[in-house]
């Protein structure tokens, strides 16, 4: 759920705040798309091998919370690298 919402928000942010073309806006979402694909297949294989599944939703919820906190820090002057790899944003 979070991934789809972030994708919609980031696409609009790129186009309306950073004034990039719709094509470039879509290309800037490639890291997210690749990460979700690899994560989905990777976690599925881990669950199949370990027969443990309860820990993965808990870890996923914590990671989603960290991602939401990162998105909450986005402003009109946020640089593109901050959107890809969250680091300490200059104030």
C-alpha positions in Angstrom: 0.0 0.0 0.0 2.7 2.5 1.0 4.7 1.8 -2.2 1.8 2.6 -4.5 1.0 5.8 -2.6 4.7 6.9 -2.6 4.9 6.3 -6.3 1.9 8.6 -7.0 3.3 11.3 -4.7 6.8 11.2 -6.1 5.7 11.3 -9.7 3.7 14.5 -9.0 6.5 15.9 -6.9 9.0 15.5 -9.7 6.8 17.0 -12.3 5.3 19.9 -10.3 8.1 20.9 -8.0 11.2 19.9 -9.9 9.7 20.7 -13.4 10.9 17.5 -15.1 9.1 15.9 -18.0 6.7 13.0 -17.4 9.2 10.6 -19.1 12.0 11.7 -16.8 9.6 11.5 -13.8 8.9 7.9 -14.7 12.5 7.1 -15.1 13.3 8.5 -11.7 11.0 5.9 -10.2 13.1 3.0 -11.5 15.1 2.5 -8.3 11.8 2.1 -6.4 10.4 -0.3 -9.0 13.6 -2.4 -9.0 13.7 -2.4 -5.2 10.1 -3.6 -4.8 10.6 -6.3 -7.4 13.8 -7.7 -5.9 12.4 -7.3 -2.4 9.2 -9.2 -3.2 11.0 -12.1 -4.9 13.7 -12.2 -2.2 11.3 -12.2 0.7 9.2 -14.9 -0.9 12.2 -17.1 -1.3 13.3 -16.5 2.3 9.9 -17.4 3.6 9.8 -20.6 1.5 13.2 -21.7 2.7 12.8 -20.8 6.4 9.1 -21.6 6.9 9.0 -18.5 9.1 6.7 -15.7 8.1 5.7 -13.8 11.2 8.9 -11.7 11.4 8.7 -10.3 7.8 5.5 -8.2 8.3 6.9 -6.8 11.5 10.1 -5.8 9.8 8.2 -4.5 6.8 6.0 -2.3 9.0 9.1 -0.8 10.7 10.7 -0.1 7.3 7.5 1.5 6.0 7.5 3.8 9.1 11.0 4.9 8.3 10.0 5.5 4.7 7.0 7.6 5.8 9.2 9.7 8.1 11.6 10.2 5.2 8.8 11.4 2.9 7.5 13.7 5.6 10.8 15.6 5.3 10.4 16.4 1.6 10.1 20.1 0.8 10.2 22.1 -2.4 14.0 22.3 -2.2 14.7 18.6 -1.5 17.4 17.3 -3.8 17.0 14.2 -5.9 19.7 12.2 -4.1 17.7 12.6 -0.9 14.7 10.9 -2.6 16.8 7.9 -3.7 19.1 7.3 -0.6 17.8 9.1 2.5 20.6 10.8 4.3 20.7 13.7 6.6 19.1 16.5 4.7 20.8 19.9 4.9 18.7 22.5 6.7 
